[in-house]
Amino acid sequence: MKSYLSQFLAREGSPRLGLLANQTAYSLAEQAYSFQIMASRARFLRVFLPEHGLFAELQDQVGLEETRAYEAYLRVEERKRTEFLSLYGFQENSLRPDPQKLSDLDWLVVDLQDVGSRYYTFLTTLYYCLQVIHELRQQGAGIRCLVLDRPNPIGRLVEGTVLEADYESFVGLPGVIHRHGLSTGEMARLFASWLNLDADALEIGIEEHNSRATSAASATSAGPESMLKSGSASESLDDHPETSSANFRNIPGTSRDLYSGFSIYPSPNMPTVDTALVYPGQCLLEGTNLSEGRGSTRPFEIFGAPFLGPLMENANLFLPGAVLRPLRFLPTFHKHGGEICEGFQIHVLSDEYAPLFCSLRILRWIRSRIPEFEWKTGVYEFRSDRPAIELLAGDPLLLDYLRSSAEPAMDQLDEPDLAILEYMSVAESRWMEHTAFLWGGDSCLHSSSARLLRKYA
């Protein structure tokens, strides 16, 4: 059975194509990357690279401008009609595609592995591309966008609050919640509705492993989406459940085919789905002087600093669905590189674990106990007018909880915890209502905070 991409290329002939992808766009069946498959068939191919480069070889916030080395992965004749362009350079204007680099294309194909959190910059890049496509089509250009859909690797639970416009950055689009619960294609359809993108501009490639779960909704929901009439099969390595190292969990309302892992890491510090599961909360540590585990073998799961020794005596902080295991580690680079750090590894024990809430509680605990703890200052993702924690938390009440609430109770949730859960549950409910059109009005999402409140309030 042919992949969706192969069907698309057979249908379209030899168009002028763009591709937004990295190494996760790899076909196990064809043993080739999408850019190689497309370069062999397109009249012209322009490959747009998200943050971290084509092979996720670059660390966070490292710009890329020189891309000629990637030509080595193409045949000589294909190099003449293929161009590689970075969408993460050293200046903020590099984050949005140059309209001239899209205006001469027939299609932009998007094949990216998201991880379910708004901080993860791939979906921001997708939004910027759709924004430019919308502007070009209003000017008469014919470019269209095909998004090859992938399931959300951490499932259908949602958590957090919707980002306010004052906190907009490359790690946060206004209107998106911390943990969004959407697939790549669903997020593309949401963006299209925000932009009022015309109905012919966006096509979603439904792959075999999640077509049953999304096709009914696709047929009834509003939004600019079309599907190939012929059957489709999975395109990327992680779209083969029988060979994937996927890690499935029994989250209420989430079926196996919509909660999967990924076999190819999408960025250098996102090695497994376990990393992705803690990331909606642990990414907040980027706004502190704590190591978030970069330079270790378990980034974001492991965290700490050389000055956390006083916490080791009594580290039994209550976290729903998880425990903190005290440890020492040596980051090989990044924060505290080359220094022994005291810290912890988060061990997720059950689906009760709520990553954002747990990390909020952890940071509240550390801030109240450790005088050396600080919020990071300076430029972060091209913004210097706000500290990183404000851009990441993106909400005044969450920031007040982090900065001002008293030391938490060690053995149970306390009043500030329940208040912030109540606040987030309202925001999560609104997000579910806002996105329900993606399934014809009946949301497939579930509120993480509401579930905790039912047990602990």
ChimeraX attribute file (.defattr): number of C-alpha atoms within 10 A of each C-alpha:
attribute: neighborCount
match mode: 1-to-1
recipient: residues
	/A:1	9
	/A:2	14
	/A:3	20
	/A:4	22
	/A:5	24
	/A:6	18
	/A:7	16
	/A:8	14
	/A:9	17
	/A:10	11
	/A:11	10
	/A:12	13
	/A:13	11
	/A:14	16
	/A:15	16
	/A:16	20
	/A:17	26
	/A:18	30
	/A:19	23
	/A:20	26
	/A:21	25
	/A:22	26
	/A:23	22
	/A:24	24
	/A:25	24
	/A:26	23
	/A:27	20
	/A:28	16
	/A:29	13
	/A:30	12
	/A:31	12
	/A:32	13
	/A:33	21
	/A:34	27
	/A:35	24
	/A:36	17
	/A:37	18
	/A:38	25
	/A:39	25
	/A:40	19
	/A:41	18
	/A:42	20
	/A:43	15
	/A:44	20
	/A:45	27
	/A:46	23
	/A:47	24
	/A:48	25
	/A:49	24
	/A:50	26
	/A:51	25
	/A:52	22
	/A:53	26
	/A:54	23
	/A:55	17
	/A:56	21
	/A:57	14
	/A:58	16
	/A:59	15
	/A:60	15
	/A:61	14
	/A:62	13
	/A:63	18
	/A:64	19
	/A:65	14
	/A:66	11
	/A:67	14
	/A:68	11
	/A:69	8
	/A:70	14
	/A:71	15
	/A:72	9
	/A:73	12
	/A:74	16
	/A:75	12
	/A:76	10
	/A:77	10
	/A:78	20
	/A:79	19
	/A:80	13
	/A:81	15
	/A:82	22
	/A:83	18
	/A:84	22
	/A:85	21
	/A:86	23
	/A:87	26
	/A:88	25
	/A:89	18
	/A:90	14
	/A:91	10
	/A:92	13
	/A:93	12
	/A:94	16
	/A:95	19
	/A:96	18
	/A:97	21
	/A:98	13
	/A:99	14
	/A:100	10
	/A:101	12
	/A:102	22
	/A:103	19
	/A:104	14
	/A:105	19
	/A:106	18
	/A:107	23
	/A:108	25
	/A:109	24
	/A:110	26
	/A:111	27
	/A:112	24
	/A:113	28
	/A:114	24
	/A:115	33
	/A:116	27
	/A:117	28
	/A:118	25
	/A:119	25
	/A:120	21
	/A:121	20
	/A:122	23
	/A:123	26
	/A:124	21
	/A:125	22
	/A:126	20
	/A:127	21
	/A:128	16
	/A:129	24
	/A:130	23
	/A:131	20
	/A:132	18
	/A:133	26
	/A:134	20
	/A:135	16
	/A:136	18
	/A:137	16
	/A:138	12
	/A:139	10
	/A:140	9
	/A:141	16
	/A:142	16
	/A:143	22
	/A:144	23
	/A:145	22
	/A:146	24
	/A:147	24
	/A:148	23
	/A:149	26
	/A:150	28
	/A:151	28
	/A:152	25
	/A:153	27
	/A:154	32
	/A:155	31
	/A:156	27
	/A:157	24
	/A:158	30
	/A:159	30
	/A:160	32
	/A:161	26
	/A:162	24
	/A:163	21
	/A:164	18
	/A:165	13
	/A:166	12
	/A:167	22
	/A:168	17
	/A:169	20
	/A:170	20
	/A:171	19
	/A:172	26
	/A:173	21
	/A:174	15
	/A:175	16
	/A:176	18
	/A:177	24
	/A:178	26
	/A:179	29
	/A:180	28
	/A:181	28
	/A:182	28
	/A:183	23
	/A:184	26
	/A:185	25
	/A:186	24
	/A:187	20
	/A:188	27
	/A:189	24
	/A:190	21
	/A:191	20
	/A:192	22
	/A:193	15
	/A:194	12
	/A:195	14
	/A:196	13
	/A:197	21
	/A:198	16
	/A:199	14
	/A:200	13
	/A:201	20
	/A:202	26
	/A:203	22
	/A:204	23
	/A:205	28
	/A:206	26
	/A:207	23
	/A:208	18
	/A:209	18
	/A:210	20
	/A:211	19
	/A:212	12
	/A:213	15
	/A:214	18
	/A:215	14
	/A:216	12
	/A:217	18
	/A:218	22
	/A:219	15
	/A:220	13
	/A:221	17
	/A:222	18
	/A:223	22
	/A:224	20
	/A:225	23
	/A:226	17
	/A:227	17
	/A:228	14
	/A:229	6
	/A:230	8
	/A:231	15
	/A:232	21
	/A:233	21
	/A:234	27
	/A:235	28
	/A:236	30
	/A:237	20
	/A:238	25
	/A:239	27
	/A:240	20
	/A:241	16
	/A:242	8
	/A:243	11
	/A:244	15
	/A:245	16
	/A:246	20
	/A:247	15
	/A:248	18
	/A:249	15
	/A:250	12
	/A:251	17
	/A:252	12
	/A:253	12
	/A:254	18
	/A:255	16
	/A:256	16
	/A:257	19
	/A:258	23
	/A:259	21
	/A:260	24
	/A:261	25
	/A:262	28
	/A:263	19
	/A:264	21
	/A:265	18
	/A:266	25
	/A:267	24
	/A:268	16
	/A:269	21
	/A:270	19
	/A:271	17
	/A:272	21
	/A:273	22
	/A:274	18
	/A:275	19
	/A:276	25
	/A:277	24
	/A:278	24
	/A:279	26
	/A:280	30
	/A:281	27
	/A:282	27
	/A:283	21
	/A:284	22
	/A:285	24
	/A:286	18
	/A:287	20
	/A:288	20
	/A:289	17
	/A:290	25
	/A:291	25
	/A:292	26
	/A:293	30
	/A:294	24
	/A:295	19
	/A:296	20
	/A:297	14
	/A:298	18
	/A:299	23
	/A:300	29
	/A:301	23
	/A:302	25
	/A:303	26
	/A:304	28
	/A:305	25
	/A:306	17
	/A:307	16
	/A:308	20
	/A:309	15
	/A:310	11
	/A:311	18
	/A:312	14
	/A:313	8
	/A:314	9
	/A:315	15
	/A:316	14
	/A:317	19
	/A:318	18
	/A:319	23
	/A:320	20
	/A:321	15
	/A:322	19
	/A:323	19
	/A:324	19
	/A:325	14
	/A:326	20
	/A:327	14
	/A:328	18
	/A:329	21
	/A:330	18
	/A:331	24
	/A:332	16
	/A:333	14
	/A:334	15
	/A:335	19
	/A:336	20
	/A:337	15
	/A:338	13
	/A:339	14
	/A:340	16
	/A:341	23
	/A:342	20
	/A:343	26
	/A:344	23
	/A:345	19
	/A:346	20
	/A:347	16
	/A:348	20
	/A:349	11
	/A:350	13
	/A:351	15
	/A:352	17
	/A:353	20
	/A:354	27
	/A:355	27
	/A:356	25
	/A:357	24
	/A:358	23
	/A:359	22
	/A:360	21
	/A:361	24
	/A:362	19
	/A:363	21
	/A:364	19
	/A:365	20
	/A:366	18
	/A:367	21
	/A:368	16
	/A:369	16
	/A:370	14
	/A:371	10
	/A:372	13
	/A:373	17
	/A:374	13
	/A:375	16
	/A:376	16
	/A:377	15
	/A:378	12
	/A:379	12
	/A:380	20
	/A:381	15
	/A:382	14
	/A:383	16
	/A:384	11
	/A:385	10
	/A:386	14
	/A:387	18
	/A:388	26
	/A:389	22
	/A:390	18
	/A:391	24
	/A:392	25
	/A:393	27
	/A:394	26
	/A:395	19
	/A:396	12
	/A:397	14
	/A:398	18
	/A:399	16
	/A:400	10
	/A:401	18
	/A:402	21
	/A:403	14
	/A:404	11
	/A:405	15
	/A:406	14
	/A:407	15
	/A:408	21
	/A:409	15
	/A:410	14
	/A:411	10
	/A:412	13
	/A:413	17
	/A:414	14
	/A:415	12
	/A:416	16
	/A:417	22
	/A:418	16
	/A:419	14
	/A:420	17
	/A:421	22
	/A:422	17
	/A:423	17
	/A:424	25
	/A:425	23
	/A:426	16
	/A:427	20
	/A:428	28
	/A:429	19
	/A:430	14
	/A:431	24
	/A:432	21
	/A:433	14
	/A:434	14
	/A:435	21
	/A:436	17
	/A:437	19
	/A:438	23
	/A:439	20
	/A:440	15
	/A:441	16
	/A:442	14
	/A:443	17
	/A:444	16
	/A:445	23
	/A:446	21
	/A:447	21
	/A:448	26
	/A:449	27
	/A:450	19
	/A:451	15
	/A:452	19
	/A:453	15
	/A:454	8
	/A:455	8
	/A:456	12
	/A:457	14
